Amino acid sequence: MHAWLCEDPVGVDALTWKELPTPEPGPGKVLVEIKAASLNFPDLLIVQNKYQIKPPLPFVPGSEYAGIVRAVGEGVSHLTPGQNVACLSGTGGFGTHTLAPAALCMPLPDGFSYVDAAAFIMIYATSWHALIDRAQLKAGETVLVLGAAGGVGTAAIQIAKAAGARVIAAASTDEKCALCTSIGADATINYSTHGLPGAFREAVKAATDGKGPDVIYDPVGGDFAEPAFRSIAWRGRYLVVGFASGPIPSLPLNLMLLKGASLVGVFWGDFAKREPKANAQMMAELAKWYAQGKVKPVIDRTMPMSELKAAYAHMGSRGVMGKLVLVN
């Protein structure tokens, strides 16, 4: 097997493509021949030693991937060699093979492509857990999605629309806004033309007829968090999903008081560990939605696995719309 190896987490340039022994799966593990692996923001942080999880060195980055089970370890009964699976294991995806925890592998139904499967678990699980579970989104409510053209943003648009909500998508270019419209957003706000807090709030006000959004989905953080929260509707729910812009914002607590609003943390990874049965039910429902055409990952582009460094550079430029996927 071959894989991109991180021996010194000082950045992407230190990664090297190396030939390694193909491992045998131990108890509870499966050997997966990787067909596709998506690039997520944590995949960049982890090779820069900036992520909260710091795997022992050396390690193979690549948190999310899809492929074929080639061998199973002791105690694995629900997966068999030749079966197609997707997995979100945190590391191991940027190579030709990896050992994956069997418990984290999602069996793929017929018709689920490797590229879509490699781009599926993180964004749809995060967005479902946020909108359906944590926000208790109801049909007829309005959702404002920040960073709406990214992976979790595009997933949030699709899930909110499938739940019967109205969606306002905020993105940084006209091209990204057009993408959001094409996948179901009812209205869009371009950050670049409404970049000042006052202008952004006025745009949100206009898009909601003065009421404000019932739910705000924020994977971005940074400068737009406070003006977005100031725009929220009475009894609104503000979903703290992540901080892709870098800075972690501080919000005055009186804003929650004045709007009777809730600040809601979203940590899908811990939800999956603490409530595995609920997580499994969620993933099964999402797989049905995919088969029914209700959700489908937006793929910015596919690139050969050998071009990982170029893929990282494209993601770092913030030009990715949806997900970027590497293929073997």
Summary of the structure (lengths in Angstrom):
residues: 328
radius of gyration: 19.9
end to end distance: 11.8
largest distance: 61.4
contacts: 1134
relative contact order: 0.14
helix: 35%
strand: 25%
